[in-house]
């Protein structure tokens, strides 16, 4: 398996969890602090930390520290993993469209 396929697998595995998808939805609006994300999802800070660790590991999010307080972590989306996911989905859609068109043509010939 190539690096791109492994990265796609990691992205899909991370997005399989509904809480992590909700984090991605929130971060799509704007960067947020971990505590703000935990409150929005109504989960404990340790649980949010685990979700953010998974999202960071697959490259979906990145963290930064504001100058005013290095203890605060701000999370933001990284577009690259989503670009790879969209390319994969587009290719899958193209292949399915070709298969369905061929199937339709076959049925029309037989009918």
N, C-alpha and C positions, 0 to 999 in steps of 0.2 A: 504494500500500500504506500502511495506517495505521500509526501508532506501535505500537499493540498487536500488530499482525501482525508487524511488524519485530522487536519484542522477543521474541515467541514463536519466530520463526525463529532469532534469536540463541541463545535457550535451547536449542532443539533441536539446533542446530549444536554448541554446547558439550557437550551430553550425548551426542553421537554418538561421542565418544572414550571407550574403556573406562577409561582412567586417570582421566579427569575424573569419570566416573560413580563410580568407586571413591572418589575424594576426597569427593564428595557423600555417599556412604554413610558414610564415616568421620566427616565433619563432622555428620551427622545424629545421631551418638552424643554428640558434644561438640565444642566448639571445640578447635583444635589448632594447634601451631606448624608452620611450613613444613617445618622439618627433620624433625619427627616424621612428617609426611605423606610426605615423600620416603623415609624409612626404611621406613615401612609398605608403600609401593608398590614398594620396591626400585628406585628410579630416582634419577638424579643430581639434586642441588639445582638446577642450571640448567634441567633438564627440568621439574622441579616448579614452578619459577618461571614458566615459560611456560604451564603448565596453569593455575596460579592467576591469571595475568594474564588468560587467556581467561575464566575463571569470574567474575573481578571485572568484566570489561568487559560481560558480559551481566547482571550484577547478582545472580548466584547466591550469591556469597560477598562478605563484607566483611572488611576487616582492621582490627585494632586493635593498639595497642602497650601492653604492661603497664607500670605505673608504675615497676617495678624496673629495666627495661632497654628503652629506646626502640629499640634495634637489633633486638629480637625482634618478629616479626610473628605475631600470633595470628589465625587465620582461623575464621570462623563462617558458617553458612548464613543466607541472607536468604530468608524465606518467599514474598515477593511473586511472583517468577518462577514458582515451583512452583504457586502458586494459579492463575495465568493458564494454565499448562500443564494443570492438572487441569480447569479450566473448559472448555478447548478439547477435551480428551479426553472429558469428559462430553457435550458437544454433539455430537461425532463419534459417540459411542456411541448417543445418542438418534436421530440421523439414520439410522444403519445399522439400528437396531432397527425404525424405521418402514419403511425400505426392505425389510427382510427379511420383516416382517409382511405388507406389500403383496404381495410376491412369493409368499409362502406362500398367501395368499388367492387370488391369480391361479391358481396351480397347482391348488389344491383345486377351484376353479370349473371349470377346464378338464378335470380328471381325472374 
